Amino acid sequence: MDAMKLLIADGNEEFRRALAAELEGAYRIRCCADGKEALSLLRSFVPDVLVLDLMLPGLDGTALCRRIREQSRVPIIMLTAKSA
C-alpha cells in the first residue's frame, strides 16, 4: 500500500522541516511556504491531507481554504501561531 500524501503549507521554515521530519516515512510529504505555491502544488500533488497555516504570505490560509473548497474535499488541518 502506498503511503498517504501530505502537503504542509506553512510560512515558518523551521516548523515545516520539524513536522516533515516527524512524519517522514508515514506520509509522502511536500512542503511549501506560501499560499500561491500551495495552490499550484495542489494541482500536481493531490494530497490526502493538507496542514495549512492561516498566516501564509501571498494568499493567506483562509483565502486558500476557500479556493481549495471550490474544487476539492481534501481534509484540511488549519493552524496558526498568532496570539491575541
C-alpha positions, -999 to +999 in steps of 0.1 A: +000+000+000+013+034-009+019+060+018-007+087+021+003+121+007+006+151+030+011+188+020+024+211+046+018+248+038+034+270+064+054+302+063+077+291+091+106+271+076+116+256+110+081+244+117+078+229+082+111+210+085+103+197+120+068+185+111+080+169+079+109+151+098+085+138+124+060+124+098+086+112+073+080+076+065+044+076+074+035+100+046+048+112+012+054+148+021+056+180+001+061+214+017+056+250+006+060+284+022+031+305+007-004+302-004+002+306-042+028+278-041+003+256-022-024+262-048+000+252-075+012+221-057-024+211-051-028+207-088+002+185-093+005+167-059-030+159-048-026+153-011-047+131+012-043+157+040-033+193+040-017+211+070-025+248+064-011+278+083-037+306+085-010+333+082+006+323+049+022+350+028+009+357-007-025+340-004-035+336+033-048+304+047-084+315+048-085+326+012-066+294+002-091+272+020-120+289+002-102+283-032-095+247-023-131+240-013-142+252-048-125+221-063-117+196-035-128+180-003-093+172+009-092+172+047-075+204+060-059+208+093-057+246+099-033+260+124-017+293+135+008+306+159-008+341+161-017+352+196-043+376+207 
